[in-house]
Amino acid sequence: MAGRNEKDLDGVTLLGNQGVKYNYEYDPDILESFENKHPGNDYFVKFNAPEFTSLCPITGQPDFATIYISYVPGKLMVESKSLKLYLFSFRNHGDFHEDCMNIIMKDLIKLMDPKYIEVWGKFTPRGGISIDPYCNYGKPGTEWENVAKQRLFQHDMYPETIDNR
């Protein structure tokens, strides 16, 4: 069946809502999901968020990154506008890069219970060094658990050349 009806979109409140307020403090409750109409198919959904910001928990200075989120959905999927607003909620959140990526991944696992997910933050340099944390998860007891191990073991084996981020 193609298309979605009102029942399919029950719980999706942010998409198309012109009165949305931006939350400047970390808020996982803003995330919304909807039913995956193809749970029997394994396929990747990838989000690229090039305007992610958070704060250094020590200095309070801003950190900027492109966040890549790829997942293989199970029964639920994340609604993209809620994801955008959720990522925006990190704007005044003070945490290390590695913590932010793991928090994002765990919040999305809690929301969707995906078969597989990975989150990769590519942060701009500060103090002459960039940090690019990567985390992933495969649903325990499934083939995706092994995929997660293999992708982690082989992650970034061929790092990029200088790209002047």
DAHU-V512403 format. One record per run of one state. SS is the DSSP state (H for helix, E for strand, C for the rest). FROM is the first residue (numbers start at 1). LEN is the number of residues. Records with the same first field share a line. If there is no record, write none. Layout:
SS->FROM-LEN + FROM-LEN
This chain:
C->1-27 + 31-2 + 36-8 + 56-6 + 73-3 + 79-1 + 89-5 + 95-2 + 113-3 + 124-2 + 127-2 + 130-4 + 139-4 + 154-12
H->28-3 + 80-9 + 97-16 + 143-11
E->33-3 + 44-12 + 62-11 + 76-3 + 94-1 + 116-8 + 126-1 + 129-1 + 134-5
